Amino acid sequence: MFYATRLHTQKTKHLNHYMLENLSTSAKIVFVLLLSLLSFLVCFLLGLLLVKVLYGTSGLALPAFDASSTSTISAFKVMQVMQTIGLFIIPAIVAAMAFSKTPWSYLKFSSTSSKVLGLAAIATVVMLPAINLMASANELLPLPQWLNGMEENAKRLTEAFLRVDSISALLFNLFMIAVLPAIGEELLFRGLIQKLFTKVSGSNFWGVFIAALVFSAIHFQFKGFLPRLALGMVFGYMLVWSRSIWVPIVAHFTNNAFAVLAYHFVHQGNLPAETETVGSLQQLWPIGIVSLALTALLLFEIKKRSDARSLGLGEEE
């Protein structure tokens, strides 16, 4: 009787452990969507509670947006951090744990060389003029009035976040805008969504493209839709070719950190305002074309080095 009970318990544990791993890929996609919505809602409510405790708001509600109020901007930053954790980081880790007995391997937390990581960071910086070129072209596309209103509100909030005058506030911005999104968005979009859509479509291209499309759309900033789509595809192929999630994480961090630092130094008067638009249609657009070509060369160098390393032909680093 004891052995029968023990055997039944072991079988039950085994069944529970593999229940979600054996789901169809389509069902896994639905599961990720529902999990993301639930996690986002919970973290959003926790964020409101935290804001109430820290800033004394009435009820569970955000204060009215006021770009001149330090406490209001701080409250919105708290919400931004909680939303990033709830929408990206928690769902990616929980889903990976549900789909695999080795969740970190599932998310591609594998080692890579320092040279590949360095190339990823360099490629991201080199790509910035090309991003500016695509952004300026994207801005020529007409948008409905209600979308223009959303864009303006998002711009005001972003500028309020970035306009800081102390090192501690700058470091917090780097954490909020560069570190957390680089980890969370890459885990969800490249580590999870790209993997699932690659399996559904049977094609790396479609997996990369669909993940990048969702990645760009979910930001709800359509004047930057095309450059963000391009960045998403670059990050996606970095993962495909390097086989390590660390590579797109480093690239994503580099892109966001550069944007934070560039805005800060321009705002402080240490850099000319044109720094942020080099390569655009309005500011030296040929540099944007050259930037795109150089980025492609660097990406293929990442692929070549990663392939050589996987075959044991490259030096261990």
Beta strands, then each sheet from edge to edge (+ up, - down):
end
